[in-house]
Amino acid sequence: MTLFDRWRPIRRPVAPTEPVLRWLVLQQGANPSTDYYIRPRAQASGCPVRYRDLDREAPVPDDLQPGTRVVIVRYLNPAWAEALRRHQPQLAGIVYFMDDELLDPQAWDGLPAPYRQKLQRYCGRMHRSLAELVTAYWGSTAPLCERHADLGMQPMPPLPLAEDAGRVPIRPVPGEPVQIFYHGTAVHIDEMRWLRPVIAEVLVACPLAQFEVIGDHEVNRLFRDLPRTRVLHPMGWANYLSHCRSMRGHIGLAPLLPGRFNAGRSPTKLFDIARCGARALCAQQAPYHDTPESLAERRLLVLQPADWAEALVAWARTPEPVQAAETIFSTPIG
């Protein structure tokens, strides 16, 4: 028996009997997981919806009235677990949603230490509570759902943000700068290390190319000596949305190195790239090779640095009109 087998929930969830009269979404502040996966479905339900920050807002009796469907977005803490336990008989189900591999600690190997500690605090230490409370599991991708098929995990593809509907793509102008960008997080430090020599080659070959990356001090050390490169400090979700909507982006990057954790990744980075008015250069693997073409204009490449540099140089030297945003924000998925 592996650590994964001992840790994961040991029973298939039991369906609730109460009708759904309202939704309560437990989240860790504003975040893309809620906005891409949960908010559209909660709003479409026609029921009242309440959003609670599990770290900043303590549970009150009014949160868990009879007929409340509770959706836990990724994380749970002891205070809310105890409140859910007390009110569970009157609830219309407790759903656990995940868009990464959060039920297998072995998949966390190789992630940055602070992120592993966060997962251990909000997922690892809460695994018994999740097993006792959850009545349905939702997953962001087919691989996640297949891996947890014994829990009856249901696929929940991402949906575009309503605020981005009708956005007009930005068209690059020949002879003007071409903005290349990679908007990863601290979890993607390996992808950033992989990209560094690729970007260095492109910036030398294409004087009009510019590069933007988001990251902490380690990322700054990686890229700060490259010309025409901007390293932005990590920002909250609301500020990131505003930044994307004000960008004149042309080529967004989505590399993804093989790994157990990355195998559960979702395609939402394509939404982010299209929001910037750009087309995408993506790793030729899930989740990018098995998503609808309407999701974004993109090119898929195996993770060979020379191939990526060649593709970026070709795009930067001969910019073409971007068509991504016209389709991505008008065609819901699933």
N, C-alpha and C positions, 0 to 999 in steps of 0.2 A: 504494500500500500504506500503510495507516494504522499508527500506533504499536501499536494493538491487534493487528493482523495480524502484525506483526513479533515481538511479545512473547509471544503465546499459544503453547501447545504445538503442535508441527508434525506430530505423528503421532497416529493413533488408538491407544489403549492395547492391548497384547497380553495376552490372558487368561493367568493363571498355570496351571501344570500340577500343582502340589502340592495335595493335599487340605488343607482347613482343620482344624487340630488345636487351635489356640488363637488368641486375639486379643491384640494389643498396641495400645492406644489412646494416641496421642501428643497431648497437650493442653497448654495453657498454664494450668495450675492448674484448680481446680474452675470450671466454667463452664456456662451454660445450653445451649450448642450440644451439648456432650457429653451432658448429662442429658436433653434433649428428643429427640435424634435418634439418638445412638450407643449409649448405655448400655442402653436397652430392647432393642435389636436384638442387642447383644453378649450380654446375659443370656439372651435367648431362643434363642441359638444352641446352648446346652448345652455350650459349650467353656469352658475356663478363660480368664479375662480379666485382663489386667494393664494398669493405667493408669500412665503415666509423664509427669511434668512436664518438657517438653523444655528449659526454662530452668534448672531446679533439679536435674535428675537426668541424669547422663551415661549414655550407653548402655553396657551390659555384655553380654558374650557370651550370657548366659542369656536376655536379652530377645528375641533373634532366632533362636530355635531353628527347625529345619526344620518346616515346616507352619504357621508363624505368619502370620496375616493381620494386617497393620499398617493401622490407620486413622489418618490424619493429620487432625486436627480444625483446620482453617483455616490453621495456621501450621507452618512448618518452619524449622530453623536448620542451619548448616553441619555441626555435629558429628553430628547425627542423620542428615543427608543422607549423609554419608560412611559411617556405620555401615550404613545401608540399602543403599548401593551395594555394600559388601563382601559383605553376606549375601543380596543380592537373589536369586541363583539358587535358594536353598533355601526362600524364603518362599512362602506361599500367597497372594500378591498384596499390593499396596500401594494402598490406597484413599485418595483425597483428597476430604474432605467440606468443602463450603462452604455457608454460609447467608447470605452477602452476595456482591456482585459483587467477587470477589477476584482474578479473572484478567484484568481490564481496567483498567489504570491510568487511562485516560481517565475512567472512572466515578468516580474518587476526587476529581475537581475539586469544590471547594466544601466538602469535609469539613474539619474542624478540622486545623490543621497537625500537632499531635502525633499524631493518628490516621493522617494520610497518611504520616508518617514511620514509624510502626509497620507499616503495610501494605507500605511499600517495603522495610523491613528483613526481614520474615518472608514476604512474598509476591513482591514485585518482584524482589528480589535472588536469590530461590530459584526463579525460574520455569524456568530451564534444568534444575535438579535435578528439579523436579516433572515436567517433560516426559520426562526420562530414566527416572524411577523408577516413576511412577504407572501402575497397570494397570487402574484403574477410578475413575470420578468419580461422586460422589453429590452431588446438589443438593437444597436445601430446598424449592424451589418450581418450578412448571411453567415460569414465565418464565426462570428460570436454566437449566433443563434445555434449553429450546428454544433459548436463545441459544448453548448449547454442545453442540448436538446432534451436531456433527461429532466430539466426543470420546466420544459414547455415554453422556453423563451421565444417571444414573438418578435419578428423583425419590424422595426420602425424606421423607415428611411427618412432622411432629412427633408425638410421643406423650406423653400426660400422665404426670406423675411418680407412681410407685406410692405415695409417701408422702402424696399428696393425695387418695387414693381415699376416698370416703365422707364427705368434708367437708360440713358442713351450712351452707347459706347464711345470712348475717346479714340479718335483716329490720329495716329502718329503722323507727323509732317516730315517729309524727306528733308534732310539737312539740319533738323533740330534734334536735341538730345532724346535718346531712347532710354526709358526708365525700366530697369530690370529689378526685381525685388524678391526677397524670400522672407515671409512673415512666419517664422517658426517661433517656438517657445524654448525654455530651458530644457525641456524634454527632448528637443531635437538637436542637441549639441553635436551628436555624431554626424548628422546630416550637414550641419554647418561646417564641420571640419572637412567633410568630403567635398563640399562646394567651394571651399576657399581657393584651391589651385585652379578650379574651373573658372571662377570669376576673375582671378588674377590674369589668366590668359585672355579672356574676353575683353577686359578693360585695356590691355595692351594692344590688342588687334583692332579695337573699335574705339577711336577717340570720342565718338558721340555717345557711347554707352555710359550709363550711370547705374549705380547699384545701391539698393537700400535693404537693410537687414535690421531685425529687432533682436535685442539681446542684452545680457548683463556684461559685467567686466570681462569675463572670459571671451565672450563674443567680440567685444570691443578690441581685445588684444589680438584676436584672430584677423580682423579686417581693417584696423585703423591705419595701417600703412599702405593700403591700396588707394590709388587715385580715384577721385569722383565717387567716393563711397560714403554713405551716411549710415551710422549705427544709432538707431533709436532705442531709448530706454523702454523696457516693458511697460505696457499700459493696461488699464482696465478695459473691460469689454466695451463699455459705452464710448470711451475715448478712441478705442481702436476702430469702431464702426465709423465714427466721425472722420477719423484719419483716412480710412479707405474711400469714403465718399467724396473726399476733397482731393484725392490723388489724381495725378495724370500718369497712371501706370500703363505699361505696354506689354511686358512679359513677366508673368508670375511663375515662380518655381515651386515644384512640389516633389522633391526627391524623397525617397523612403527606403531606408536600408532594411535588409531582411532581419527578422527577429520575432520572437514570440509575442512581444507586446505590440509591435507594429503590425502584426498580422490581423489585429482587431481594429485597425484604424478605419475611420469613416472618410467619405469623400468631401467633407464640408469645406476643405481648403479651396476647392474649385469655386464655391460660392464667394469666398473671400477674394479670390483672384479676379473673378468677373466683376465684383463690386468695385474694384479699382479700375475697371475699364480695360482689363488686359486679357490676353489669351494665356494659356498655361502650357508649360513644359513639365511633364509628369513622369514619374517612374512607371515603367511598364510592368505593373503588378497591381493586385488588389490594394486599395479600393478603386483605383483609377481606370483599370482596363475593363472593368465589368459594370460601369455606370453608363446611363444613357448618353448618347451623343449630344442631346439637347442640354445637358448639364453645363457645358462650356465648350468653347473652341479650344482644342488642346492637341498636343502632340505627345505620344508616348515613346519613351526611349529606355532601353536597358541602362543600368547604372554603370556606364563606361565614361569616365571623365572626358576622354577625347571626343566622344560622340556628342556629349552635352555642350562642350565648348564649340564644336563645329556648328551645331544647330543654333546656338545663341549668336554666334558671329554672323551666320547667314540671316537670321531674323533682324539683328541690329543694323546690318548694312543695307537691307532691303525691306524696310518696314512696310507692312501691308495693313489695310483697314482691319480693325478688330471687330468681330461679330458676336463675341461671347455674350455680352450682357443682354442682347436683344432676345436670346432664347432662355437663358438661365432663370431670369426673373419672371418669365411668363408661363413656364411649364412646371407645375408641381410634380414631385416625384412620388409615386406610389399612391 
